[in-house]
Amino acid sequence: MRYLLLLISAVTTFSEANALELTVNVVDKNNNAVNKVVVFVTPKAGVADLPSNNQKLVIDQQGKKFTPYITVMQKGQNVVFSNKDDITHHIYSVSGKNRFEFKLKAGDSKHISDMNAAEEVAMGCNIHDWMSGYILVVDTPYFTKTNTNGSAVFTVKKTGQYDISVWHPQLDTPSHQITQSHSLSTDKKTLTLTLTKPLLPIPKQVGQEEFEFLEEY
């Protein structure tokens, strides 16, 4: 928790009985917005009575990279791998319960529908070993990535007790995550954690042949 300054501002406006709008702002030690980190909100009472998130998720392989580098999804949600390169990729997950491995020829797509464990999934390519990407599978329909303003906005169905989590594979904390529990109600809530280090660098998505080419110039 000492490595990230997290400003969580729960701004509540009611659109229906017991529903609220929640805005989570993530900033660094200089109060600068932190873009493209995952924020997810999990009700303590469980998600049995909440609707599933049916957002269409696509992970492209383009330029010998995973695009986007980070994908977040609700467990059981479908995700599509789409190879936009003119070469074959051999996609695999590194560990965990959400295991997959498949070859994807140029122009082909692959649907994955059995991601049923809430966990971090690291991905790679057996052909292009510098390729890396992540899927975070969460047990809640309330998830997104922060925008350029460092904000994540949710319409939460009910007031009550929630875990508010921030995750990024380059976050230097246990499980790459920070979680705090909050009671969400009509009151405005603000929480600040002190940042002492920035996110770790994202690995370069480039192969040895590209490095050798660049070194000649």
Secondary structure, DSSP 4 states (H G I P E B T S, - for coil): -TT--EEEEE----SSTT-EEEEEEEB-TTS-B--S-EEEEEETT-STTSPPP---EEEEE-SSSEESSEEEEETT--EEEEE-SSS-EEEEE-SSSS--EEEE-TT-EEEE----S-SEEEEEESSSTT-EEEEEEESSSEEEE--TTSEEEEEESS-EEEEEEEE-TT--SGGGEEEEEEEESSS-EEEE----S-PPPPPP---HHHHHHHHT-
